[in-house]
């Protein structure tokens, strides 16, 4: 029974709790037992609060017994990325600088999950300050891919993806600047949605109008991602770029007829090096979109300027957010974070101006492109999961890469466009490593993205494949 509970979808689990077919205590006990058994093998959840979680589960059952109105996530276990402040709970950001830091407030996304009835069990692992798509740090160590524990789970929401894949959580939050919701989802056979900037309002933070970094939902199915998005989306005055549409817009049915819908298919994102194992898996599933009725054509927008714009604004943000740590704590910062801060300090007005000009031109080119195609489909990652001891990819198909994030271009090019994107399980390499497909939608059309992702998921069913760790 415990095994069954932990692999129910979040949507079904919420229904059973709400209708009192299962108690929140039973649900929490099952998940905590699974964390106790599985987490030591993968190191996904790094701060655990079992007593507090059980206390809140008992309170959740009490609320139902008294006929109180409850939220859409009532009684569901959740964990928060260790970048997000959690009141009274250690938040390290994966950094030795903050290894003992305990915030006095919750992040806005944490607030909303609590308001929706979710119960926090603790924090999930992340690379230091979320830098790079490989989840390791000097505070907690490496998080391992449950499909092959010699491989990385990706990142920076790596702990979240692994916890979901292993049935330790039904839902998890995450953030995404260069692919941090999408990459680990692709590497771990779960679903991660990068929403439009402002769809999920963010607070606190040093740059209230910064649009490259967003927060969003992760789960094992698209419908569960939509459920979570319905709880965390919607306007908030603390985020001046928050979108005014309420979150319940995403509680609508995801079923849709895709007959005649035009879809652009990009195998290599305009000429990027992509490992042949990734290309093979995606090519095998292209026909699924045809079978759904889509008109699929080989095409992609012109991504000129995406690399320069993303890297300039990323460096600017790192200097703003973490620059004060460089002199005081350089010995405690990993080298890629220090280099990112230093690059931010070298920026001058003309370069930022040029970066913004290129980003604006990119936006209008992709806007025009997406008038012809409702969706763009491309790889989530340019490589399959790689050795966990390798800190980042340095070469793909014989092409040398210049920086620690260059292997993530298939994700961060989309970040630069500002369009919503989702990673959905798409199959496995011959080594049985997961591969995700990335579905990109029109400006602020998260619902459309969720609908096509749901249709693909229903046709393929790859999400049902559990990792070996989960069944051992």
NORCOR-V561651 format. One record per pair of residues at least 12 apart in sequence whose ideal C-beta (glycine too) atoms are under 7 Angstrom apart, sorted by sequence separation. I is the first residue (numbers start at 1). J is the second residue. D is the distance in whole Angstrom. If there is no record, write none. Layout:
# NORCOR-V561651
I J D
I J D
This chain:
# NORCOR-V561651
82 94 6
90 102 5
91 103 5
160 172 4
181 193 6
182 194 6
217 229 5
234 246 5
267 279 6
326 338 6
392 404 4
424 436 6
35 48 7
89 102 7
160 173 7
181 194 5
202 215 5
234 247 4
383 396 6
423 436 4
424 437 6
439 452 6
13 27 6
60 74 6
88 102 6
160 174 5
197 211 4
200 214 6
233 247 4
382 396 6
393 407 4
439 453 5
60 75 4
125 140 5
143 158 5
200 215 5
217 232 7
232 247 7
322 337 7
326 341 5
392 407 7
423 438 6
424 439 7
87 103 6
143 159 5
146 162 6
200 216 6
231 247 6
5 22 7
86 103 6
87 104 6
135 152 7
157 174 3
197 214 6
230 247 5
233 250 6
421 438 6
422 439 5
32 50 5
57 75 7
85 103 4
87 105 5
125 143 5
134 152 5
135 153 6
157 175 7
174 192 7
176 194 4
229 247 7
230 248 6
323 341 5
421 439 7
87 106 5
143 162 6
146 165 5
195 214 6
322 341 6
421 440 5
85 105 6
86 106 6
135 155 4
146 166 5
194 214 6
230 250 4
5 26 7
32 53 7
85 106 6
133 154 5
134 155 5
135 156 7
195 216 5
229 250 5
230 251 4
265 286 6
323 344 7
419 440 5
420 441 5
5 27 6
85 107 5
133 155 5
194 216 6
318 340 4
319 341 5
323 345 7
419 441 6
84 107 4
132 155 6
133 156 6
135 158 3
157 180 5
161 184 4
165 188 4
193 216 5
318 341 5
6 30 5
53 77 7
86 110 6
132 156 7
135 159 6
156 180 4
157 181 6
161 185 6
165 189 6
193 217 6
226 250 5
383 407 6
419 443 6
420 444 7
5 30 4
6 31 6
28 53 6
84 109 6
155 180 6
165 190 5
315 340 6
319 344 3
382 407 5
420 445 6
28 54 6
84 110 6
130 156 4
158 184 5
161 187 7
162 188 6
164 190 5
192 218 5
263 289 6
318 344 5
319 345 5
414 440 6
420 446 5
157 184 5
161 188 4
191 218 7
382 409 7
422 449 5
2 30 4
6 34 5
127 155 5
155 183 7
190 218 6
191 219 6
226 254 6
315 343 4
316 344 5
382 410 5
410 438 7
421 449 7
422 450 7
25 54 7
28 57 4
126 155 7
127 156 5
154 183 4
155 184 6
161 190 5
190 219 7
191 220 7
315 344 4
381 410 6
420 449 5
424 453 5
80 110 6
126 156 5
154 184 4
190 220 5
191 221 6
211 241 7
270 300 5
380 410 7
2 33 6
126 157 7
153 184 6
161 192 7
191 222 6
208 239 7
209 240 6
223 254 6
263 294 4
265 296 5
269 300 6
316 347 6
379 410 5
380 411 7
422 453 5
2 34 7
25 57 5
91 123 7
94 126 5
126 158 7
154 186 7
193 225 5
200 232 5
208 240 5
209 241 6
222 254 7
261 293 7
263 295 7
265 297 7
315 347 6
378 410 6
424 456 6
24 57 4
25 58 6
94 127 6
95 128 5
125 158 6
126 159 6
154 187 4
185 218 6
200 233 5
203 236 7
260 293 7
261 294 5
262 295 5
263 296 5
264 297 6
265 298 6
270 303 5
424 457 6
45 79 6
89 123 7
94 128 4
95 129 6
125 159 3
153 187 6
191 225 5
195 229 7
199 233 5
201 235 7
258 292 5
259 293 4
261 295 7
266 300 4
269 303 7
78 113 6
93 128 7
94 129 7
124 159 3
152 187 7
153 188 6
157 192 7
177 212 5
181 216 5
201 236 4
203 238 4
258 293 5
260 295 6
264 299 4
312 347 6
427 462 6
24 60 4
25 61 6
46 82 6
93 129 5
124 160 4
177 213 4
193 229 7
203 239 6
257 293 7
258 294 5
264 300 6
316 352 7
426 462 6
24 61 5
86 123 7
181 218 6
201 238 7
202 239 6
425 462 4
23 61 5
175 213 6
176 214 6
201 239 3
425 463 5
124 163 6
175 214 7
312 351 6
49 89 7
73 113 7
78 118 4
80 120 6
99 139 5
175 215 5
176 216 6
312 352 6
78 119 7
79 120 7
82 123 4
198 239 7
201 242 4
47 89 6
75 117 6
76 118 5
77 119 6
78 120 6
79 121 5
82 124 6
95 137 7
96 138 5
145 187 6
146 188 7
147 189 7
173 215 7
174 216 6
313 355 6
47 90 5
73 116 4
74 117 3
76 119 7
79 122 5
80 123 6
81 124 6
82 125 6
83 126 6
94 137 3
96 139 6
145 188 7
198 241 4
312 355 4
380 423 4
20 64 6
71 115 6
72 116 5
73 117 5
75 119 7
77 121 5
79 123 6
80 124 7
82 126 5
95 139 7
173 217 7
174 218 5
197 241 6
198 242 5
199 243 5
71 116 4
73 118 4
79 124 5
81 126 6
94 139 6
130 175 6
198 243 5
384 429 5
31 77 5
71 117 4
133 179 6
171 217 7
172 218 5
309 355 5
70 117 5
83 130 5
92 139 5
133 180 7
196 243 7
308 355 6
27 75 6
124 172 6
171 219 5
385 433 5
28 77 6
170 219 7
309 358 5
384 433 5
27 77 7
130 180 6
133 183 4
308 358 6
309 359 4
24 75 3
366 417 5
384 435 6
18 70 7
118 171 7
171 224 6
305 358 3
309 362 7
366 419 7
164 218 6
170 224 7
305 359 7
362 416 6
363 417 6
164 219 6
362 417 6
363 418 6
381 436 7
18 74 6
164 220 6
305 361 6
306 362 6
380 436 4
17 74 6
60 117 7
161 218 6
171 228 5
305 362 5
359 416 6
380 437 7
14 72 6
17 75 4
160 218 5
380 438 4
14 73 6
60 119 7
303 362 7
379 438 6
14 74 7
113 173 7
377 437 6
378 438 5
157 218 6
377 438 7
14 76 6
57 119 6
377 439 6
13 76 6
56 119 5
302 365 5
109 173 5
301 365 6
375 439 6
376 440 4
301 366 5
375 440 7
10 76 6
53 119 6
375 441 6
53 120 7
53 121 5
301 369 4
336 404 5
374 442 6
49 120 7
49 121 6
370 442 5
48 121 6
49 122 5
48 122 4
299 373 7
374 448 7
47 122 5
47 123 4
81 157 6
300 376 7
367 443 7
45 122 5
46 123 6
375 452 6
46 124 7
300 378 7
45 124 6
46 125 5
81 160 6
44 124 6
44 125 6
79 160 7
43 125 6
79 163 6
289 377 7
32 121 7
84 173 7
31 121 7
79 169 6
28 119 7
78 169 6
109 200 6
77 169 6
81 173 6
83 175 6
77 170 7
78 171 5
79 172 6
80 173 6
81 174 5
108 201 6
46 140 4
76 170 6
78 172 6
81 175 6
108 202 6
76 171 6
108 203 4
107 203 7
43 140 7
282 379 6
43 141 6
73 171 7
212 310 7
43 142 6
44 143 5
43 143 5
42 143 6
43 144 6
212 313 6
278 379 5
42 144 5
212 314 7
307 409 7
310 412 5
278 381 7
42 146 6
278 382 7
212 317 7
274 379 6
278 383 7
310 415 6
109 215 5
278 384 6
310 416 5
42 149 7
210 317 6
275 382 6
277 384 5
306 413 4
309 416 5
41 149 7
274 382 5
275 383 5
264 373 4
269 378 5
273 382 6
275 384 6
207 317 6
262 372 7
263 373 6
266 376 6
272 382 6
303 413 5
306 416 4
262 373 5
263 374 7
266 377 7
262 374 6
263 375 5
264 376 5
265 377 5
266 378 4
46 159 7
207 320 6
261 374 5
264 377 7
45 159 6
206 320 5
263 377 6
44 159 4
116 231 4
206 321 5
44 162 4
45 163 6
113 231 7
44 163 4
85 204 7
112 231 6
113 232 7
42 162 5
112 232 5
275 396 6
44 166 7
275 397 7
45 168 6
109 232 5
273 396 4
42 166 6
44 168 7
273 397 4
273 399 4
38 166 5
108 236 6
39 168 6
38 168 6
108 238 6
34 167 6
35 168 5
34 168 5
31 168 6
177 314 7
272 409 5
31 169 7
272 410 6
269 409 7
269 410 5
285 426 5
285 427 6
284 427 6
269 413 6
282 426 6
281 426 6
281 427 4
281 428 7
281 429 6
277 429 4
285 437 7
281 435 4
72 227 6
282 437 6
13 170 6
278 435 6
72 230 6
73 231 6
72 231 5
7 167 5
10 170 4
71 231 7
6 167 4
10 171 5
292 455 5
292 459 7
288 456 6
291 459 7
288 459 5
288 460 6
285 460 7
129 322 6
186 380 4
187 381 7
258 452 7
186 381 5
252 447 7
256 451 4
250 446 7
254 450 6
183 380 6
250 447 6
254 451 5
258 455 6
182 380 5
183 381 6
187 385 5
249 447 7
256 455 7
250 450 7
254 454 4
243 444 7
222 424 7
212 415 6
132 336 6
131 336 6
128 334 5
131 337 5
211 418 7
129 337 6
10 219 6
128 337 6
131 340 6
9 220 7
9 221 5
11 223 5
11 224 6
9 223 7
10 224 4
9 224 5
11 227 5
10 227 6
229 446 7
197 418 6
196 418 7
196 420 5
226 450 5
183 408 7
195 420 6
225 450 7
194 420 7
178 405 6
194 421 5
97 325 6
183 411 6
222 450 6
179 408 5
182 411 5
193 422 5
178 408 5
154 385 7
191 422 7
192 423 5
222 453 5
223 454 6
97 329 5
179 411 3
191 423 7
222 454 4
152 385 6
178 411 6
179 412 6
191 424 6
151 385 4
152 386 6
178 412 4
97 332 5
151 386 6
222 457 5
96 332 4
151 387 6
152 388 5
189 425 5
221 457 7
95 332 7
148 385 7
150 387 6
151 388 6
178 415 6
186 423 5
150 388 6
177 415 7
185 423 4
182 421 6
145 385 5
182 423 4
221 463 6
220 463 6
144 388 6
189 434 4
142 388 5
188 434 6
187 434 6
199 446 6
186 434 7
196 444 5
186 435 7
186 436 3
196 446 7
185 436 6
195 446 6
182 438 6
134 391 6
134 392 6
132 392 6
132 404 6
132 405 7
189 462 7
189 463 7
133 408 6
189 465 6
151 433 7
147 432 6
148 433 6
147 433 6
147 434 6
166 467 6
165 467 5
166 469 6
167 470 6
166 470 5
165 470 7
147 467 5
149 469 7
146 467 4
147 468 7
146 469 4
146 470 6
42 469 6
41 469 6
38 469 6
38 470 7
